[in-house]
Structure formats: structure tokens, C-alpha cells
Amino acid sequence: MQSDPYASGADPTAAIAGMLGVFGLIGLVIMVFMIFLYWKIFSKAGYSGALSLLMLVPIANLIVFIWFAFADWPVARRARGEVVN
């Protein structure tokens, strides 16, 4: 005779909800850390760190990432002695 796994009164959905909450919190911490890193990278390149917030927007993050890879950074222009607006 098999025993009923739910006979103890434990609600399995509570455990699942707890795990989802923990994973959600970990995901949020990782996302905030990534925005912080992009903020530092954009700032060191000579752009506004606020551009890092575009990394939260789907499609826009890809466009900004491609633009950033091929753009002539203000820091590089200053190093060459050019005037930066």
C-alpha cells in the first residue's frame, strides 16, 4: 500500500513559490550588478553612464551594444588631441 505524499499537510506550491522568489531575487541582484558594470564602462569611454539603462530595453540593448562597439569614443578622440564637444 502506497502512502499519500500530501497526507502530511505540506503544500508543495509554497515550496515552489519560495524557490521562485529566491531565483527572482538572485536575478534582480545580477541585473542591477550588470547595469552598474555597463554604467562604469560607458563612463570610462566618455559617454553618459545613463546609457546603461538602455540595456534593460529589449532590442534597444542590442542596438546600443553594436553602436558602442563601432563608435568613436570621446576618450579616444581626447587621446588623439581632437576637440570633443
Rosetta blueprint (number, residue, H / E / L):
1 M L
2 Q L
3 S L
4 D L
5 P L
6 Y L
7 A L
8 S L
9 G L
10 A L
11 D L
12 P H
13 T H
14 A H
15 A H
16 I H
17 A H
18 G H
19 M H
20 L H
21 G H
22 V H
23 F H
24 G H
25 L H
26 I H
27 G H
28 L H
29 V H
30 I H
31 M H
32 V H
33 F H
34 M H
35 I H
36 F H
37 L H
38 Y H
39 W H
40 K H
41 I H
42 F H
43 S H
44 K H
45 A H
46 G L
47 Y L
48 S L
49 G H
50 A H
51 L H
52 S H
53 L H
54 L H
55 M H
56 L H
57 V L
58 P L
59 I L
60 A H
61 N H
62 L H
63 I H
64 V H
65 F H
66 I H
67 W H
68 F H
69 A H
70 F H
71 A L
72 D L
73 W L
74 P H
75 V H
76 A H
77 R H
78 R H
79 A H
80 R L
81 G L
82 E L
83 V L
84 V L
85 N L
